[in-house]
Amino acid sequence: METKSLSSLCLCLLLGLTIGKVEEENPEFWRSQAKKSLQAVLDRKLNTNVAKNILLFLGDGMGVTTITAARILKGQLLNQTGEETIMTMDTFPYVGLAKTYSVDFQIPDSAATATAYLCGVKTNLNMLGVSAAARNGICKSQQGNEVTSILKWAKDAGKSVGIVTTTRVQHATPAATYAHSASRKWYSDADMPAAAKKDGCLDIASQLLNNTDIDVIIGGGRKYMTPKGTVDPEYPRDLASRGRREDGRNLIAEWQHMKLGKVARYVWNRTDFDSVNPDTTDYLMALFEPGDLRFDVERDPRMDPSVAETTEKAIRILRRNPRGFFLLVEGGRIDQGHHASRASMALHETVALDNAVAKGLELTDEKETLTLVTADHSHAFTFNGYPFRGNSILGKSPLWAKDVLPFTTLMYGNGPGYKVVNNKRPDIRNVNTKTKDYVQLSAVPLDTETHGGEDVAVLARGPMAHLLQGVQEQSYIAHALAYAACVGKDLRHCQGGLDPGLPTKAPQGSTTTTVRNTASTCGPSRPLLMALLTAVLAGWLH
């Protein structure tokens, strides 16, 4: 069997010699390309302007493997081989890596990571807008442990601010810009335990109105804003789409009342969204779905705009402020495609986000706008198998496995794609693996695929973009952005001088030791704790 596999590999390599473009066989092709790239780097001048605007594009779950695979898909959608395609985010001159672990876990969730890159403080799994001194699900532990985000710092500095997401606006990533919650799952008051409400904690949807005056709010999440049983305007017969709030509040109506005297628009469909004039609109709340938005390949363009279109509307509204703006744009369903092990969905979502990045660059001036593209975490997602140049990124490797069966070049380490029956993998020779609903194979059976723990890419361009280089803690990102824009506490970039908040040198011989108690010497056994933890995490993260 091993001989057959080796023979197949040799045949693949031999056939592969004819796949590349003829020009690529000429050494001068690569030398010329490298020379141009080298000169571009040599000619690069540092942009040390103060950033008037900050554009932060966040691909939820967009690890490096996802970026590579999406790059190939984007090219193949244009009838190219794909590998040589240059995505918009590929053009960013400054690249770094961010370490994504949370205070309590090696592999994080989107709430802990959002708190890191938005608030500049790492925290525990499942919590957002609070430090690691708080405890998951314990309302009282929030008090005194709240941390604010760069969105609030920008608003306090007089800038306009906005959030655009393809998930519900109460989801972990956007919520970390404005909310403080011991549980990312407290979307509405109906999702909170009685003890948390009794102790005075507010649900995330309520905090969307109360905490920070956000100029543009675009995404999904209508059902968390309206009283229980409220019929959804788009899906009147769907009981799951109806309002969920138990306190009787209509937060959409409250938001509209709060904006009396301003030009404030609430919309839930494409027609009304298109009618919003960004040149005369002060505030916009656009909630296109009861929950998360549809995947881009399933989106009805007659009802819902693309993330590039929502990004454009947001920028056109926010940039009217002469002091500038902060805008977070999240491609949130990249993550959900991966959790379902539907690689096609995840990659199309990544391409859609890259299109939004292109639109953002088109509408802003690089001299005054710091643009960042990054991810919160990666996934257990692999790209393997020696496929030919130009092979469909959603296709199969020409190299078959030892069981004499083909496999896809994209696979997962765990997830719902575990299909081994009687110690035998399914035969996919006649299966179309390129469809949006195909579930890639996985090595370990789980209901939903998990996050990955490797570092994520940080790509930057614009004023002070060179600060976003090297390998940094994810919490560094918020501080670098704030420094570049002169928002928050560190104003040295626009005022000069030393930051009074920086610690002075410790006396010689002094030491500071922090010990985190990670386990108890008594209590349940480790296997039992691990079983309980697995069950709890399944509920937290998905």
Disulfide bonds with the S-S distance in Angstrom:
Cys139-Cys201 1.97
Cys486-Cys494 2.39
